[in-house]
Amino acid sequence: MLSQEALMVKSMMMSAKMRSQPNPDPNVQDQRLGLEEMTRMLPIAPNVDIENVIIRDIRAELIAPRAIDNDTVIVYFHGGSYTAGSPATHRSLVSRICATAKLKAYVVDYRLAPEHPYPSAIIDGVDFYLGLLEDGLDPNRIVLGGDSAGGGLCLAILFALRERGIELPKGLFLLSPWTDLTASGDSVQLRSELDPWLRPDGLVIGAKAYLNGADPKDPKASPIFGDYTNFPDTLLMVGTEEILYDDTVRIYDKMREVDVNAVLKIGEGLWHVWPAFAMLPESNSAIDDISSFINSLPTKAK
């Protein structure tokens, strides 16, 4: 059963969605400002330091709790339909994971569409990862994480690294990942009236802006079409009331088919990227699950 806080937030989101009208030609700057405004009031975990860094000319925020007892490092890719979002919009979520797991994280400020369409974000993600390796960070100490578009981006980055024969990180966690830019999952339509946030037409608009004419069935654009052989241990989270439900569940199924150690956590009655909603007890529980997953990852033998 949902908490009272979740029921209230869900009702408010659904009311706002019903009052709004689909916009076939959204202003990307308005979208970016809207996401920044929506996340501005979310709390930052206490006793956490935040520093701007640049690795291989790619900006990121380094979030570090003052109490660290784990040398694992998260490399996090924010959501926002590949057109919006920033380290600032996801500062609250990532700081809470860092504080709970007692480790540090880089939140990568990758380039956004439509100014920088596919595959710019993937190039940035690969370069940032390689930069960390050049600085001496062992892949056995790295966990990739991301939500929504950032979750799909994580998978695309791992495909690109594997193609180049580069050692993959030891773990991966994905929150409501957007993995199918063709929108072929049944949940896109079947759960559209249940989803208090996302609309099917929004997926089409975001995909068009990001792809800029590229093939949506390319696995690095739509990871649902990829091969997950030899992928690292993975945690996936998705809510039952989001149109991207199938984008997550089908990835989990594909991973299990090739014996990836994947864990699927389903949030009953919850929506897209609910762990980011810090006012919810369900969010705190999800943060605990993410932290426990990261801290339980084995170190791979060399």
N, C-alpha and C positions, 0 to 999 in steps of 0.2 A: 504494500500500500504506500502511495506517495505521501510524503510529509506535507504538512499544511503549507509550508513555505513553497514547495514545488507546485502544489495545486494553485496557489495564488499567482506565482510567476507564469505558469502555463496558461492560466485564464487571461492574464494581461497580454501575453504574447499573441494568443489566439484572437483576442479582440482587436489588437492592433493590425494583425494580418487581415482580418475581415474588413476593416475600415479602409485599408490601402488598396490601390488598384495596380495591377501588373503594368510595368513600364517597359515597352518593347525597345526603348532607346534610352537606357539610364545614363546619367552623367557620372562618369567614373570618379570624378573629384568629389561629388556629393556622396557617393558610396563610401569612399575612403574616410571622409569627414564623419559620416554617420557611424561607422564602425569605431573610429577613434572616440567619438562622443559616448557611444554605448558602453565602452569598456573603461572609460576614464575613471569612474567611481569605484571600480572593483579594487579590493584591498590588496596591497603588496604584503607579503609575509614579513613579519617582524625580524629584525636582526639579520637582514640580508643586504649585501652590498651589490651595487649595479655599476658596471663600468663599460664604456664604449670601447670597442676594439676593432681593429682592421686586420684581416688575414687574407693575403693574396688580393688586396684591393677590395675585399668584400667586407662591408660593415656588419657588425653584430653587437648584441649586448651580452656581456658576461655577467651572469647572475650567480652570486656565491654567498651562501649562508656563512655566518661567522663561526658556526660549529660544523665542521666537516669531518666525517669519519669514514668516507668512502672515496677511493680515488677514481671511481667511474665518472665519466663526463658525458652529459647529455648534449647532443647537437639537435636543436629543435627548429622545426619549420612551421611557421604560423599558417593558419587558414585565412580565407578571404577571397575564394573563387579565383585565385591567381591574379586578381585585379586590385585587391585591397588588403589591408592588414599590415602590421609592422611589429617589431619587437615591443613597442609600447602597448599595442592592443593585447598582447599576450603576456605581458609582464606579470600580471597577477597570477595567472594559471601556472606559469613556469616557476615563479618564485615559490609558490606553495608546494610544488613537487620537490624543488630543491631543498626547502626547509624541512620537509617531512623525510625525504630520503637522505638528507645531510650530504649532498654533493652539489657540484656546480654545473652550470649549463650555459651553452652559447645559444642565443636566439638569433638566427641568421636573417639579415635584412636583404633577402634576394630581390632581384629585379622583377617588376610587375608588368603585366599586360594592361592595356594594349600597346603601351610604348615599347615594351620588351616582350614580345610573344614567345611562345614555345620555339626552341628549347632553352631560352635564356635562363629560366629558373633552375633547370637541371644543370646547366653549365656552372652556375654559381654554386649550387650545392656540392657538385663534384669538386670544384676548385677549393671550396672551403674545407672540405674533408681532407683533400690532399695537402692543403696548407697545414692542417693540424698534424698530419703524419710527418711532414717536413720539419715541424717544430719538435718532433720527438714523441708525440702522443701515440701510444700503442693502440691498434684497433681493438685489442682485448679490453681496453678501458673505455671504449666509446659505445654509447647507445643512441640510436637515432629515434626521434619522436616527432609527431606532427598531428595536426587536426585538420579535418576537412580537406581542402586542396593541399595543405601541407602534408597530410597523411599520404595522399596519392603521390606527392612529390618525393617523399621518402622512398617509396617503392621504386619510382623511376630512377632515382639516384643510385639505388642499389643495383638495378639492372645495368646502368651505365658503368658502375665500378666493376661489376662482374665481367662485363664485356672486355674490359681493359686488364683483367687479371689482377685487380687490386683487392687486397684482403678486406672482407666486409666487417662491419662492427659486430660486437658480440651480442647485441640485442636490438629490438625494435618495438616501439609501442605506438599505436595508431588509434586516434580518437575520431570516430565517425568519418573515416577517410572517404574522399571522393575519388573513386577508382575507375569510373566508367563514364567517359565523356560522350558516349553514344546514348546514354540514358536508357539502356535496354533492360534494366532491372524492373521486375514487376512492381516493386514497392514504389517506384517513381509515381505511378498512377494510383495504385491501390491504397497507398498511405497518404496521398496528397491532402485529403480532408482531415486527417489526424494530425499532420505535422503543423505545429503552431508557429513555425518560423519559415521554412523553405517552400518554394513553389517550383513545380516542374519547368515552367517557362524561364525561371531564373537560371536553372542549370544550362538550358540551351544558350542563353545570352552569355553566360560566363564562359562556356566552352568555346563559343564562336570567337570571343575576344582573345582568349588564350591561344587557340589553335592557329588563327590567322591563315586558314586554308590547309593546315597540316592534316594528315590522316588521323581521325580520332581513334582508329583501331590499332595504331602503333602502340605497342605495350608501354612505351615510355610516356605516351600521352594518356592512355587508358590502361593502367596496370592490370585491370581485370583480364586482359588478353595475354598476360605474361606467364613465364615459367618460374616457379618458386623453388626449384631444386637447389639444395644447399644454402637456403636462406637461414639467417640466424633465428634464435628463439624470439617469438613475437607475441605481444599482447594486443588484442583488438577489443575496442569498446564501441557499442552502438546502442541507441535507444530504439524501443519498439515503435515509437511514433514519429519516425522520420523517413522521408522519402529515400534517403540513402541507405536504408537498412540492408538492402540486397548488395550494395556496393561493399559492405563489410563482410556479410555472411558468406558471400561467394569467394572472397579472398581467403577467408578462413578455410573453406572447403578445399580450395585449390592447394593451400599449404599442407593440409592434412593428407591429401592424396599423394604428396611426395615426401611425407614423413617429416615435415618441419614441425618442431615443437611449438605449436601455436595454441594460445588460450583465448577463448572468446568470452567476454563479459557483456551480458545484455541488460540494459537498464529498462525494466518494465515500466511502461507509462511515461518514459522520458524522451527527450528530444535531442536535436543535433548539438553535439559537443557540450552536453550538460555538465561535465566536470569543470568547465570554466565559470559556472555560475556559483560564485563563492558563498552566496547566502544560503545555499541548500545543504541540508545534511547529506543528501545523496552525492553532492559534489565532494564533500569531505571524505566519504567512503570511497569514492573513485580515486581520489588522490592517494589514499592509503593503499589501494590495490596496485596503482601504478608504482608507488614507492617500493612495495613489497616485491613486485615483479623484478624491478631493476636490481634491488639488493640481493635477490636470490639467484641472479644469473651466474652460471659457472664461468670460470676463466678457461678459455679454450687452450688446449695443449698446443705447443709450438712444434 
